[in-house]
């Protein structure tokens, strides 16, 4: 609240031009005035975000299970994935637009899904590999197989790591979808709305779109945290 009040005072008293930084009151007015258009665009973007999180997370979990079954090469694979994750994934947006069509939701989901895949895969793999030596010796003494070790010890131990990666990926998914929409998308999409209003110098409207995009990111982050409370309640009990 203090930050927003200071923002308003700096803009009003300092005479800052709206194209440099609109006042919060101007942004709020633009948000109220254009609420139907912004919310309609946000629904399209939100659908792409949710789909990218689902598909990216499923692919990351599957890859993590495969890598964790081969402990000898797991660290090498993680190193390769870490190198690949350093690539600017959003740069693939024009390529995917050419493959699937610029107005097709698939191109946005593909870019954001890859951004979700990397943190989920890396964190889940590390969680699956972090087996207590005592648990490993117990399973060996009981002639337990690698699959049984995976089910009874690795999976429960990896759940917190999975959600650590999922929280990161969920936030990145919003960025991936919005940036992908900058390169082309349906006219009724949040990224297109932000780009078009900026091109028309309607910067209060642009900031209103940015605010809604930020709220979308907070919402998806909160949804992942809520899901973690349901799936892994013991983690929050331990913190308490």
N, C-alpha and C positions, 0 to 999 in steps of 0.2 A: 504493500500500500504506500509506504514511504517512497519507494522507487517511482511508482506511477505518478504520485503527487509532484515529485521533483521533476520528472519528465514533463509534466504539464506546465510547470512554472518556467522551466528552461525554454520551452517552445514559445510560450506566450510572452514572457518578459524579454527574452533574448531575440524575439522576432525571427525565429528560425523558419525558413521557407518550408512549405508543406512537401515539396518534392525531395527535400533532404530528410525531414523527419516530421510526420504529422503528429499532432497532439493526440493524446489518448481519447479525449472527448470527441475529436473528429473521427477517429477510428471506430469508436463505439457507435457514433451516429451512422457511419457507413455500414457497420455490421447490422444495425437495426433496419436501416433502409433497404439493404440488399439481402436480408436474411433468407428469403425463399430461394434466391439463386445460389447463394453460398451454401446453404444446407443441402440443396439438391446436388450440387457439385461434390460436396463432402461425402454424400452417400455413395457416389460412384467410386471415389477414391478410397473410401473405407472398405468397400467390397474387395477392391484389388489388394489392399493391405492385409485383410483377414485371410484371403486366399494365399497370398505369398507367405504369410506366417505358417499356415497349415502345411503347405507343400514343402516349403523350405525346411521346416522342423522335421517333418516325416523323413525327408531325404537325408537330413543330417543325422537323425537317430539311426536310420538303417545303415548308413556308412560307418557310424561309430561302432555299431555292433560287429560289423564285418571286420573292421580294423582291430578291434579289441580281441577277437578270436585268434589273431596272429600276433602275439606279444613281441615276437622277435623282430618284426619289422614295423611295429606300431609307432615307435618314436621317429623312424625315418619317414613314415607316411604323414605324421603330424608336422614334421618339418616342411615337407613338400606342400601341405595344405596351408601352412603359415605363409609360405612364399607366395602361393597363388592368391591368398586373401589380401595381399598387399596391392594387387592390381586394382586399378580404378574400375570397379564393376559397372558404375553408372555410364561409363564410356561405351558399354555394349548396347545402350538404349537405341541408338540409331540403327544398329545392326538388327536387333530384334524387331524393330519397327518395320524394317525391310522384309524380314522373314515372315512375320505374322500379320503385318498391317499396322499402320500408325494408330488407327482408331480401335484396334482390337485389344481387349483387356489382357489377353495372353502375354503380349509383349511387356506390359508393366509388371504383371505377376512374375514373369520369368526373371527380370532384372532384380526385383526386390527379393524373390525367392532365393536367388544365389547369395544375396547379401545376408539373408537369414541362415542359410545353410552353413556357412563357415564357422560362426561362433557357436552354433548348436553342435556341430560335428566335433569341433576341437574340445569344447568343455565336456561334452558327454563322453568322449573317448578317454579323456583324462580321469573322469570320474569312474569309468568302468575299469581302468587299469589300476586305480588306487585301492588295491585290496589289502586289508590287514594281513600280515604274514601269519598271524595266529589263526585267522579264518582259513587261509589257504592250507595250513598244516592240518587243521581239523578236517577239511574236506578230503585231503589226501589220506588221512588215517581211516576215513570212512569209505575209501575207494570211490569218492565222488568224481563224476566226469566234469569236463570243462563246461558243459551246458548247465549242469547242476550248480557249479560254482557261479556261473553267470546269473542264474535265476535267483539263488538264495542270498548271494552276497554282493555281487557286482551291481546288479540293477538297483536294489534299494540304496546302495551307497552312491550311485551315480545320479539319482534324482535331483539332489540339490545342485549339482554341477550342470545338469540339463537345464534347469530353470535359470541359472546364472547366464548361460548362453542364450536362452530364449528371451530373457529380458533385453539383452543387448540386441539380438536379432529383431525383436519386435519394434524397437526404436529405429533401427536402421531401415526397416521395411517402409516406414512412412517416408523417410528421405528418398529411398529408391523409387517409390511410386511417384512422388511429387516431381522429382527430377526427370523421370522417364516421361511424364506428361508434358514437361517443357519441350521435349523433342517431338511432340505430336500426340494427340489424343482426341477423344470425343470433346466436343465443345462444352459438354456438361461434365467437367472434371475440375477438381480443385487446382491442380497444377496449371491447367490451361487458363483457368480464371485468373490466377495470380499473374501469369505471363501476359495475358491480354490487357488487364487493367494497368499493369506497369507500362506496357507499350503505349497505352492511351494517356499516360501521365495521371491516372486516377490513383494516386498513391495511398490515400486513405482506404480505398477499396482493396488495394493490394495488401496493406497491412491487416485489414480485416480478414482476408483469406489466410494470411500467415498465422493469425491468432487461432483461427479454426483448425488449421493444420497442426499447430502446437497442441491444441486440446485433443485432437485425434491421437497424437503421439502419447499424450498422458493417459488417454483412455485405454489404449491397447497395452500400455505398460501396466496400468492398474488391473486390467483383465488377466494378464499373465501372473501378477502377484497374487490375485485372488485364487486363480487356479492352483498355484503352488500351495496356498494355505489348505486347499481341499485335498490335494494329492499327497503332500508331505507335511502334515500338521506337526510332526515331531520336531521339525526344524525350528518352527516358531516357538514351540514349547521349550526347546533347549535355550533359545535366546532369552525367553522370559526368566 
